[in-house]
Amino acid sequence: MANQKVLLCFALQLIFVISALHHTANAQAQGLKVGFYAHTCPKAEAIVTQIIHQTMAVAPSLGAPLMRMHFHDCFVRGCEGGHTIGTSHCSSFNNRLYNFSGKNDSDPTLDSEYVDRLKMKCKPADPITLVEMDPGSFKTFDVKYFDLVAKRRGLFTSDAALLDDSETKAYVVNHATASGTASFFKDFGVSMVNMGRVGVLTGSAGQIRKIWVRVSSGLSLALGFESVSSLGFGSHGLEFRSRTRVRVSRSRVRVRSLVRALGPVPDSGFLSRSGSWLGFASRSWVRASSPVPDSGFWSRSGSRASVCVPILGLGPGSVPSLGLDSGLGPGSSPGPRSQVWVRVRIWSRVLSAGLDPGGSSMGLGPKSHEIWDRVQGGHTIGTSHCTAFNNRLYNFTGNGDTDPSLDSEYIDKLKMKCKPADQTTLVEMDPGSFKTFDVEYFSLVAKRRGLFTSDAALLDDSETKAYVVNHATASGTATFFKDFGVSMVNMGRVGVLTGSAGQIRKYLDAVFLSSTSDSSVCIVIKMASQKVLICFALQLIFIFSVLHHTANAQGLKVGFYKNTCPKAEAIVAQITHDTVKVAPTLAAPLMRMHYHDCFVRGCEGSLLLNSATNQSEKFATPNLSLRGFQIIDKIKTALEKECPQVVSCADIVALVARDSVAALNGPTWEVETGRRDGRVSNITEALRQLVPPFANITALRTAFSTRGLSAKDIAVLSGAHTIGTSHCTAFNNRLYNFTGKGDTDPTLDSEYIDELKKKCKPADRTTLVEMDPGSFKTFDVKYFQVVAKRRGLFSSDSALLDDSETKTYVLSHASSSGTSSFFKDFGVSMVNMGRLGVLTGSAGEIRKVCSAVN
């Protein structure tokens, strides 16, 4: 972002994020106590209790999700005893029944008779059936769950895992009979209170929300307690009191909600999957966590929608630019106050994701099915990742078959574009017309060529089918356009903010919704020929903002520490050179740290932060191969001794990257310094933002271009693979199962495949292989020679030959004559990358210890 003030405010917000994610041992001293509202709102707990008990009397199945709200809010795993109540969708455990190890087998830790029973209820592709977590007792809070687990009948993998640890296994066995009830009830109360202290906001932090759509953590805490009590907990006289005075984040979307919005939810009960969040007021419907099988804009390997705020419609001028010249003009309902702007297609994503297609929960009226199929027509524009529909091509029922409702010729065409494990390729939803808003989509659906299961589903209902057929030709255009406008207006009334609620933004492209430091912000993303406005909470916006090559890099300069710490760069260089001299294999991971840091949140040292719960970037799978963190710590210690709290950890990483390359006879370059350190590190962001080794050229170009880096930067920075090693797991699919049929990657040299198979067996997770064989400890141009011979270790290496610009660079540097050019280019590209999302000026902080915030 060009506006430096925006990033300065981001830094202030990060203080809040960190505080909200840490489990503070002195929560009581910070403002929590039993009976906090005794004087300010003496009837508070009684009101909560009464409403919850009344609710449970008529809808006992709400007990489990109401209780789980507290767990989801506190972002704590465990306390599995809560699985004694509630239900779960089949999708949360179907892999245990049909494809546990990828060989169409069942989980051997699950009782075989129970597997047979579950298969009678859950079919392989079943996304909607609910199964009791504690069969026969799922509405009563008791100890029967432990009895089930002991018999190997726990529904989730996380249930079975309790038997894999001596301590948790002992607890399960000791509480598997009614005699353990009193002990379990007491322990559950203690654990709930402990969890209730996680990351709380008290005193003047956060706010007390006025509107239910801003769900109060304090209230959800009480809901969790009372829902358990209503299921029998209180009847034993073992109620527990919650310590209250929990204030609420002003951020429109909490960090953990964003995690759920952008990535699959782990197989864990309280973090239970597939739409198990019930019990919200109708205005909070979008927070229900449901699969989004048809995600185009959102798509990321079956990612899920879990948004904490209502979504508003398009601006009146954006849809006409795609061909929709009626229905959404001046007649659109005015008045909603700004919260989230999103492309029309997102509406249909949410509706088709299982959030009541009938529309009753959203107040869409008696003709909500018409609204559904009209808005589904939004699929006439845009693209989708293969992952959103690949199951229809390769494994629809779990038997390696195709979806019979999808036209067979179309299946063959799609298979040519999408391989089984393809996570990056984009396919037009309305082939040949995906940039024009028209009725071609309905023509496709009528021909059984709708890309998604939800498209095909329109033919399964008489009302929606009639609409599809009636609008499958150009003669239906006028009607569809009019209907689409009406439906969008209807949907645009869902969960709106009016009157004094929300705010009126001052700007569109970089906006603070309030004057406080923990405000929400908007960004502009270009999609097709229009600008799409998406306003998330600050935490998510920060993720995007650091991905841009921004003007904030103006705070960097060569020699930043010349006056404040003149020996800084010399100290870094000395320790780095001494290290690489005795341990040359550390050069590659030390260099890669800079890339792994910059591509997530920007070059602000978030990679270095530790986490007591292993939830920081450092613990993400792509980062587990990094080594040398102790060298960074050693350098920081030396610098703190020389000039305390002057040199940032982010700058240390940038300098070490340069010096580790130089230590292996590689190039050197002038490093711009002046970065400051961030205060947030999130494992999910690392998983999402780092480019995987199996990325194709489209994914590479997208990942780099969104960060302001060029195709040349891709080729040049890939040259860093000239040093270092990799585990077999990063490329084994190319040797043994490239397309899911036990085959090899045809783009990889066959003789090289044979060589690699001798080193790497199919399940090998430990063997290391040189990325640049025979030259992996020397920084040179031999990597380009290897790639030119189709011997690049990763798919992303081979992908360089699939683009004319990157291929030209590879071939022109495949001999020693290209060394000087490559060395110069590498320095330039490293400087370019080093400017990503930096914090300068007063933003962020200068850490005293690189592994922890101040």
N, C-alpha and C positions, 0 to 999 in steps of 0.2 A: 504494500500500500504506500502511496506517495505521501500520505499525511502522517508525519512522524508522531503527532499527538495521539493518533489512534493506538499505536504500539505502546506509547507511554502509559496510556490507560489500561492496556492489556496487562502490563506488568503489575499494576495495582490489583487487578482482578485475580491474578495468579496467587497473590497472598491468600485470598479467600479460598481458592481451590485447594491449596495445600492444607490449610487449617481444617477444611471440611473433610479431608480424606484420612486424617490421622486419628488413631485411637488414643485418646488422652487418658492417662491413668488418673488424673485428678479432675475428672469431669464434675464431681460434686463440688469441688472448690470453685469451679468455673461458673456455677450457677444452678446446677441441678439439685433438686431435693424433693422428697416426698411431700405432697401437699403444697406445692408452690402457689397454686391458685386459691388457697384457702381464704384469702382476703380479697384478692382482685376479682375472682370469679368463683365463688364458693360452690356453685352448682355445676361447675364444668364437668367433673368426673361423673356425677350422677346423670347428667344429660347424655354423655357419651354412653354410659352403661345402659340406660333405658332404651335408647335408640338401637343399640347393638342387640340387646336381648329381644326387642320387638322384631327386629329384622331376622334374627336367628330362629325365632319361633315359626316364622312362615317360610324361611329359606335357609335351612341349616347348611346347605351345600356352600353357602357363602363364607362359612367360618374359616375354611382353609385359605382361600385367597385373601381374605381380610387380614388374617394373621401374617401371611407371606408378604403383604405390603411392607410390613415393618422390616423384614429381612432384606427385601429388595431395596428399601430406602437406605438402610444402614450399610449396605454393600458388604455383607459378611456371609461367608460360606459356612456350612456346617449346621449344627443343631438339627441333625437329621431326624430326631424324634418327632419333629413337626409333620412328618409324612404319615402319621397315624390318622390324619384327617385329610380329606380332599381327593381330587381326581387329577388325572394327567392325560393329555392327548397321546395317542399311539406314537406319534412322530418323535416323542421324547425317548422312546426306548425300542423302537422297531428294529434298529440295527442289531439289538441283542437277539431278536427272533429270526431275522432273515439273512443278515450279512455282517456278522460280527467282525470277522477278520478279512473281509473282502472276498471270501470264497463261498458265499451263499450259505454260511453255516450259522449256527446259533451260539450264544454265549455259554460256554461250558460251566460257568459259575452260577448259572440260573437253572433251578430245578427243572428237569426235562418235562415232567407232567405239567408244571406251571407254564412252560413254553407252549405246550400243546393247547392249553386253555386260552392263553393269550392270543395265539394264532387264530382261534375261532372268533375272537372279537376284532382283532386288528389285521387288516390286509396290508401288503407291503407298501402301498402308496396312500394309505389312509391318513389324511391330515385332520380329521374332525372328530373321530370317535373318542369318547372319554372313558377312562378305565379307573376304577377305584384304586387308590394307592394302598389302602388297608382294607382288602375285600371283606364285606360283611360288617365292617366297623368304621367305615370311612367318615361317618358323621359324629363319631364319639371319640373324644380325646382320651386315649388309654395307652396301655403298653403292648398292645397286640402287634404293633409295628415291629417291635424287637423280636417277637416270636416268629414273625414272617421272615425277618432277615436271618435269624438263626437257622431257619429251614431253607435258606437260599431262595427265598421268594420275594426279596426286595425288588421293586419295580425298576429302579435305576441302577446304573453302573456304580454310582456314588453310594448306593445302599449296600451293594455287594462289597464295596471297598472297605466297609467298616470291619469286615472279617479279616482283612489283610494286615491289620495293625493290632498288636497285642493289647494295647490299652483300650482302643475302641471295641475290639472284639470282646474283651472282658466285660465292658459295660453292657453290650448287647446281651450277652449270655446271662448276666446277673439280673437283667430287667425283662427277661422273656416270659415271665409269669406274673400273675396278679400280685404276688407278694412284693414285686418291685415297684408297684404303683406309687406309693407314698414317696419313695426315694426319688423316682423319676420326676414327679410333680414338683418336688422341692428343687431339684437340680434344674429343671426347665425354667422355673422362675428366676433362679440365680443367673442362668445363662442369658435369659431375655433382658434382665437388668444390665448385665455386662455389655451386651450388644447395644443396648439403648444409649450407651455412653460413647458410641463410635462417632467421631467427627461432628459432635453437636455444635450448634451455634448458640451462644448464650449472651447475656448482657446486652450490649448495643450492636452485636453482630447480627447480620441478616435482618429480618423484619417479621412482623406478625401479619400474615396475609388476611385480607378482607374477603376474598372470593374463593369459593371451593375449588374452582378450576386451577387455582394455585394451591395444590394439595399441601396441607400443613403436616410436616414431619411429626410434630407433637401430637396431632390428631391421629395420624396413622399409627403412632406408637400406642395410643390408647385403644385404637381399633384392634390392633393385634392382641392386646391383653384381653379385651372384653370378648372378642370372638372365641378365644380359647375357653374363657370362663363359661360362655354360653353353651359350650359343648361338653360340659361336665367337669371342667377344671375346678370351678368354684364350688361345686357340690361336695367336694371332699374337704372343704374348709382349708384349702391350701392356696388361696389367692395370694398374689404378690402385688406390691405397690410399685408403680413406675415413678421414677424420678423425672419430673417434668421441668418445664421452662426451656423447651427446645425452640429456638428461633429458626426461621426458614430462610433459605437462600433466596436472594432477589433474582438470581439467574433464571432465565426463562426455561432453560433445560439443564438439568443437573448432569454432571460428568458421567455418572453411571447410566443415566438414561441415554446419553449419547452413545455410550458403548453398546447398549442394547439396540440402538437405532442403526448402528453401522456394522454389526458383526453378529455371528451366530451366538446364541446363548448356550453356555456349557451344559452338559448333561448333569444337572444337579437339581435336586428337588425344589429347594426354596428359590433357586434361580430357575424355576421350571419353565419349560418351553411351550411354544405354540398356543398362545392366546389364553393362558390360564389365569391372567389377571382379571378377575371379575370384581364386581362390587363398587365400581366407580360411578359417580353421578353421570348422567347422560352427556353432560357437557365435557366430560373428561374421556370420551370414548377413544380418542386417538392414542391414549397412553396404553391401551391394551396391547400386550405383546403378541403378535401373530405373524405367521410366516408370510413373506411377500414373494410368492413364486414368480410373479410377473414383473419384477422390478427392472425397469430400464434405467432411469436416472439413478435409482438407489442401488442398482445391482452390484453385488459383490459376493459371489459364491453362495447364493441362497441366503443373503442377509435379510434382516428382519426389521420391520418398522416398529418403533416404540417411542413415539414422540409425545412429549409432555404438554404440548400446546395445541390449540385448535388451528386448523389450516384455513386460510382465506383464499378467495378466488383470484383469478388473473386480473391485471389491470386492463381497463376497457380497450386499450389500443394494441395489445400484444397479439391476441388471437387473430384479428383481421389481417395482420401481416403474414399469416400463414394461409390465408384464403378464406377465413370465416368472416364474411362481410355483413352478417346480420345476427341478431340474437344477443350479442354481448356488448352492444354499444352503450349509448347514454342511458338505456333502460335498466342497466344493472343496478341492483339495490345499493344505494350509498349508505354510509354511516359506520361500517365496521372500523374499529381503530386498529392501527398497525400491529401485527404480531408476526405472521409468517406469510410470505408471498411465495408461490410455487407454481411450477408449470402445470397446465391442465391435466397432464397425464398422471400426475401424482394423485389426483382425486380418484381416478379409476383404480390406481394401485391400492389405495387404502380400502376402497369398497370391495375390490376383488380379493382382498387378503383374508377374508373370512370375518370381517367386522360387520356382521348382520347385513347381507346383501338385500334383505327385505327393507332395510332402512329404518325400522321402527325405533332403534336406539338413537338414531340421529334426527328424529323428527322430520323425516322426509315425506311423510304423508302416505295416503293409501295407494298412490301410484308409484311407489318407490321402485318397483321392478322396472318401470319405464325409465326412471331416472338412472337406474343402474346400467341398462343397456345403452342408453343415450350417451352417458359419460364414458362407458366402455369404448364408445366410438372414438375417444381420444387416442386410441391405439393407431389411428390413421396416420399419426406423425411420430417420428422418433425411432430409436433403435434399442436393442436389448442385448445383453451379454448372453452367450450360449448357455451359461450356467442356469439361466432362468427357465430353460425348457429342454435341456439335454436329456433329462430322464425320459422324455417322450420319444426320444430317438434311440436310446440305448438300453434302458432298464426300467420300463414303465411299471411293471408289477414285481420287479425284483428278480425276474428270470431272464434278464438280458433281452427283453422283447421291446417292441415299439408300441406306441399308443395307437390302437385300432381306429380311434376317432380322428386321427390326423391322416390326410391324404398321402398315400404311399409314394407317389411321385415327388411330392413336396418333401417327404422324409429323406428321399435320396439326395435331393438338392441341398437340404440343410446339412446332411452328413458330410457333404463335400466342403462345407464351410466350418463346421463345428466338430472337432474331435472329442472323444469322451472326457478328457481331462482339461479341455479348453476353458480357461477362465478369463480370457482377454478379448477374444474376437467379438465384434459387434455385428448384429444382423438387423436389417431393416424390418420393422414390424409390418409395414405396408409396402412390400417390394415395388420399386419403381415410382412410388408416390409418397415416400415417407417424409418429404419436406412440404407436402401440400395437404391442407386440411380438406378432406372430401369424403365421399361415401364409399371409396374403394375398399375400406376396411370391411364393410358389411358384405361386399361381394366376395372377399376372401373367406370370411367366416362361413358364408353359405356354401362355398366350395370345399369346406373342411380344411382350410389352410390358415386358420387363425394360429398365431405362433404359440399362444399359451393355453393351458388347460382351461383357464377362466374364459378364454375366447370360445373354445369349443362348447363350454357349458351353456352358452347362450342358446344353443340348439336343443338343450335338454328341458327347457321350460316353454310351454306353449305361448305364453305372452311375449317373452324375449325373442323366441324364434320368429314369431310373426313380425316383430319389429325389424329384425335382421333381414328377413326375406323382402319385406316391403320397401326397404331402403338400400337394396343391393344394386340398384341401377342409378344412373344420373338423375332420373326423374324424381328420386327421393331426396335430392340435395336440399332443396328449399325447406322441406319439412324437417329434415334432420338438423339443419342449421338453426331453425327456430326452436326446435325441441332442446337442442344442446344448450342454447342460451337460457331457456327456462330452467333446465335441470341445474345448470351452473349457478343460477340465481338462488334456487332452492338450497343447494348445498352451501352456497355462500353465506347462508344464515345460520350455519351450524357453529355454535360456540363463539359467537362474535363478541368483541369488546366494544361497548358503546358508552355514551355519557362520559363519566369521569374515569372509567376503567381504561387501562392502557395509556398510550400517549400518541401524539401526532409527531411523526418523525420530521426532522429538519432537513435531512439529506436522504438520498436513495442509495448511494453506492457505498457509504461508510458512515453508519449512523449509530449514535448512542440513543437508546430509548429513554434514558433519564440522565440526570446530571451527576449521579453517584458513580463511584469508581467500579461498581460491580454491575454495570449496565449490560444490556444485550446490544448486539451490533448487527448490521446488515452487510451483505456483500453482493456483488454483481457477478454472475457467471454467464458467459455467452453460450447459448444452446441454439443450434441451427441459425436462423436469421433474426432471432429476437434476444432481448436481454431478459433473463429470468432472475427474479429477486428472491433470495432465500434468507430469511432472518432466523438464525438459530441463537442459542445462548452464546455468551462470550467465549466459553471454553471451546466450542466447536469452531467458531469463527477464527479463533487464534490458530487452530490447526491449519485452516486454509490460508490464513494471512501469511504464515511463515513459509508457505510453499511458493510464494511469489518473489521474484527478483526485484526487491523494492528499493525505493529511493532512500529508505532508512539506512541503507548501507553507506550513506554519505558520512555517517559517524565513524566509519573505519578509516584508518590511514596507516601507511607504512611508518614504523617508528613511533607508534603511539606512546610507548613506555620510555621514550628517550630521556625524559626528564624525571618522571616519577619512579622508574625502576630501570635504570640504564643497563644493568647486567642481565635483565630478564631473558632475552633471546639467547644470550651466550650460555646461561645456566641450562635452559631447555636443550640447546644443541649438545652441550657436553654430556649431559646425562643420557640423552637419546643415543648419541654415537657410542658411548661406553656400553650401553645395553646391547645395541645391535652387533657390536664387535664380538661379544661373547655369546649372544643368542640371536643370530641373524634371522631365524624363523619368526621372531617377534616383529620384524619390520612390517610385514604385510598386515597383520591385525591392527597394529598401531596406526598405520596409514588409513585402513578401512574405518577406523573409529570416526574419522572426520566425516566421511560419507554417511555412515549410519546415524551420526548425530544431526547432520544438516538436513537430511531428507525427512526427519520427523521433528516437527515444531520449529525447525531452523537450527542454525549453528549457535546454540545457546547452552550446550553442556548437559541437556536433560538425559542423555545416554548414560552419564556417569552416576546418576543418583541411585542409591540403594533403596530397597523397600522391605519392611519387616514381613510383608505378606507376598513378596516376590511378584508384585504387580507393576513394577517400573519397567521402562524400556529395556533395561539391561537383561531382563529375564525373558524377553520375547525370543521365540525360536530362531529367527534370523541373527540374533545377537549372541546366541550361546557359543558361537565359534570364535567370538572376539576374545583376545587375551591381551595382557599388558596393562590392565587397570592399575596394578600396583606401581607401574612405572609412572603413570600420571600422578598417583598419590605421592610418589617420591619427589617428583619435580615440584609439585605444589608445596610440599614441606620445605624444600630448599628455597622456593620463592617467598614463602611466608616468613622465613627467617631473614631473608634479604630485605624484603619490602612488604610488610603485612597488609593483607587485603587490598592489594593494588592490581595484581594480574589475575584475570578471570580464568576459570577452568576451560571455558569455551575457547579462549585464545591459546591455552596450553595445547589443546587437542589439535588446533589448526597448525601450530608451530611444530608439534611432534610429527604430524603427517609429512610435512616438508622435510624435516631432518631425518626421518626414518628412510625416506626415499633416497635422499642424498647419501646416506650411509651405505647404501647398496649400489653405489656408483651411478645413481640416477641423477636427474636434474635438480637444481635448486631454484627457488624463486623468492621474490619479496612477498612476504605474507602481510596482508593488511590486518591490523589489530585494533582493539578498542571494543571488542564484544563484551557483553555482560552475561551473567548466568541466569538461566530460567529457574523457576521454582516448582515446575510440574513435570512429572514423568509418568507416562501411562503405557502399559504393555500393549493394549489394544491398538493404540495409535501406531506403534511400531509395526505391528502385524499388518496393519492396513496400508501404511505409507511406504514401507521399504519395497523396492522392486525385487521380485523373486527371481531366482536363477532360471526358472522355466518361462520367463516372460518372452513374448514374441516382439517383433519390431514395432507393432502398433502400440503395445503396452509400454514399450521403452520410450517411444516418441511422445506418447501422452504424458507419461510420468515426468519426463524432462521438460517438455514444452510448458506444462502448467507451472513449472518452477522457473521459467524464463531461460532455460538452457536449450541449446541447439542440438541438431543432429550431429554436428561435429563434436560437441561436448560428449555425446553418447559414445562415439567411437574412441575419442581420446581417453575418457575416464575408464572405459572398458579395458584400455591398455594397462590399467593397474593390475590386471590379472596376470601380468608377467611375473609377479612375485606371489609366493604363498601357496597354500594347500587347501584342499576341500575334502569334507567327508563324502563318502560314497552316496549317502542319502540325498545329496543335492542333485545328483544326475542319474541315479540308478534306474529311474523309469525309462531313460533313453537306451538302456542296455537290455532291459527285460520285459517292459510292459508299456510301450510308448503310447499306443492307442487303445489299451485295455484288452488287447488280444494276444498278449504274450510276445509281442514283436519288438523290434529295435527301431531306433530313430533313423530313417533313411538319409537324413542330412548329416549323419555322423559317419566318418570314414569306417568302413567295415573292418579293416585290419586293426584300427585303433579300438574298435569295440571289443575285439578278441583280446587285446592287451588289457583293457580295463576289466573285462570279466574275470581275468586271472587274479586281479587284485580285489575286486568287489563282488561279493556274493549277494544274492537278492535281498537278504535281510540284514546286510552288514551296516551297522550304525557307528562303527568306531574307526575303521581304516581311513587313513588320510592319503590323498593322491595329489601329486604336484599339478598345479594348474598350467604351468609352462615347463613341461618335462625337460630335465637336464639343465634348466636355466632359472629355476624358481627362486634362487637366492640372489639373482642379478637383475637389476632394473634395465631392460633393454627392449628392442622391438621384435624379439623372437615370438612374442605372443601373436603378433599380426601374421607371422609366417604360419603359426599353428592354425589360426582361424582360416587363413586362405586355403589350407590343405584339408579343411573340414574336420579339424581335430580340436576345435574349441570345446572345453569340457562341459559347458552349460548350454542350454537352449538359447540363452540370451547372447552367448558368444556367436553361435551359428546364425542368429537373427541379424547380425551385422551384415551378412551377405544378402539379405532380403530387401535391402533398401539401397538405391543407387548411390546416395550420398555417403552413407556409412561404408558401403562396399568399396567405393572409390578410395576412401581413406585407408581402409585395411590393406588393399592391394598396393597402394602407393607407399606404404610404410612397411612392407613385408620383407625388406632387405635392410642391411646395415646403413645404406645410403640415406635412409629415412630417419636415422637416429636423432640428428640435431633438430630436425623439424618437429618430431614427436616430443622431444624433451621441452622445446619451447612451448608447444601447444599444451602439453600437460600442465605446465605452470600456469598458463592463462586459464585453463578450464578449472583448475583447483581454486584459483582466485575467484572465478565466477561462482563456483559452488559455495565458497566460503562467505559469500554475501547473502546467502539465503536466510530470510527470517531472523536476522540478527537483532539483538537487543543492545541499544547503545544509550549514551546519555545517562539519564536517571532510571531507565527501565531496568527491571531485573535487579540483580545484586552481584557483588563479588563474594563468592563463597569462601569461607575459611578452610573448609574441607570439601574436596570435590564430590564426595559420595553423599553429602547431606546438605540440605539448605540451612542457612544460618538460623 
